[in-house]
């Protein structure tokens, strides 16, 4: 890694020493991963000719493992988890739909799940790439969008209906015991997460690892609020 030009464009050094501008899908700070000299993996882009970069940044070296930082993969990863009842925190599904409008606001949620008990669960998916002292931490930057999602999911959970609400954190950092809100970075998000869990929103952590170009399930990771 050489430098970050802006939120979505970075410069990296290829194996032959030439600099290359690459697309970054994650707008987070990522300062613990994107610093001069750190190793990164890139992938040749398959988009149309309107792209301004030939490659996309996929992952960065986290000290003991590669950490996925390409948010474009999140939907596919979440779908793979949801379609496998042996690892999905929601068990077997009757059906699901992606990119759905919130029933209580104007937000777009990642999924609507139709569960086997004939209830509906509205699900938002978040990716976690930050860790410290054995904890996965979210977010790595203040997130008004994340706070809004939690508030609307809390409203769904408290409404006098049969619908449910949930958040699934895709955790890409390794050697962590649990996930916690990053109160130092966004205290409002931390408070909103506590309110959500207290109100009945299901919050789950899914530990994942990237090895030899393959993203695979590692373990379920508890979510704590303190």
Helices and strands as residue ranges (DSSP letters): E 3-6, E 9-13, E 19-23, E 40-44, E 55-61, E 66-68, G 71-73, H 74-82, E 93-101, E 108-115, E 120-128, E 130-132, E 135-138, H 144-158, E 164-171, E 178-181, H 187-198, E 202-211, E 214-224
